[in-house]
Amino acid sequence: MRLQIGDVAIDRIEESLGLGFQPHELFPAYEPRMLEPVQDWIAPGFYDPTVCRFRTSIHSWLVRTPKHLILVDTCVGNHKRRPHVPRFDMRDTPWLSRLADLGVGVEDIDYVMCTHLHCDHVGWNTRLVDGRWVPTFPNARYLFGRAEFNRWDARRADYQHRPINDNVFEDSILPVVESGQMVLVEDGFDIDGVLIVEPGPGHTHGHICIRLASQGHSGYFTGDIFHHPLQIRYPELYTGFDDVPELGIQTRRRLLSACADDHALLLPAHFAEPHACHIHRRSDGDYEPDFASVQAFINGNRLPAGHEAGETV
Ligand SMILES: [Zn+2]
């Protein structure tokens, strides 16, 4: 599907879509009663009650401004050794050919933006060529939040090891540093005045959120600030992977309020179909996702369906 926000077109590049965590595995504070108020939208698209598993996606967003082609987040990637994350280990998916199906070659990408540097958001930054990891996009600048980069820079004396990210700096970040293609950005950085970097701390300290603003319309690329739409109704649900859960809760509440006020489209990294939503503020002050309204932003060009690829996040 292609979404249109103002004069910006957005395509989704799927890496995988299917069943993932059980709710209590992803959200330590999850309680089964939380499903009752969301029954009208959560199953079967976002949760399969027959196996008690969430249904989720791993995808990138391809953003076309009038001037530039930008990739937001780059999934897990192929052939990467992820010894502590079996479902991400040595993947082999046709992500790159799905990008080509949209008429986009690797040389066409102007910018790569990563909301954070976890293994499922940086994988296609690089690919294996003749036994070496090289930047996948030869003409792109790779934009990383400065605080996020410093957190994962394994060359630093104060580097704190996390098994989930073993090898990630070496195979997906360092080759981009060494090629001179990395640019570290601060909050407020923008591309074409259309994509603006904002803080989104919690999941990681340096997690960024990318606001899209065009012709009076807006959207937010939120990475892993929201893993699953259940967190729209329950922003207090944090994941076991969050660096600072309390900060993540504040960030979710702030974004929900902003999206509801501005009728902005929420564009997360792991929601199943339709992969994006608007936010409706209920009379009791809680929020709920509005998936139906996304249809109005789709301008055709629907991708072939049926990329079910088993385990995801
Ligand atoms: Zn993720």
Residues whose N, C-alpha, C, O or C-beta is under 5 A from the ligand:
A	BS01	ZN	D120 D224
